[in-house]
Amino acid sequence: GFGSGKGKKRASKAPTRSPAPGPGSEATKLFEGKHPVCVLQEVCAKKHWGVPSYNMAGSSHMTGFLFRVTTDIGTFQPTTSSHSKKKAKAQAALEALESLHDLYVDVLSSSRTGF
């Protein structure tokens, strides 16, 4: 019948705004709540490293998507692929942020309180 409760179910969990990085990551604790792509762009702007550019490093609906990100100071690519392009791009940004952790701690600390 109409009100039997069978059929559609609502998701009880709200979607997250950004991919969940590894729980023990020091770098990710600093920008909690911000998307890694946005954080990397902010860091590059503050350090005058140019705008990060993202390129597809590999793709397949079977194996996933893999992006690499290039900045004025280097190219970074995660070791694992993602099931979506959006998540793969975020993983590339996260890989760069993890690698650059010591260089951008001061930038992130100041961006939390304003510019």
Secondary structure, 3 states (H helix, E strand, C coil): CCCCCCCCCCCCCCCCCCCCCCCCCHHHHHCCCCCHHHHHHHHHHHCCCCCCEEEEEEEECCCEEEEEEEECCEEECCCCCECCHHHHHHHHHHHHHHHCHHHHHHHHHHHHCCC
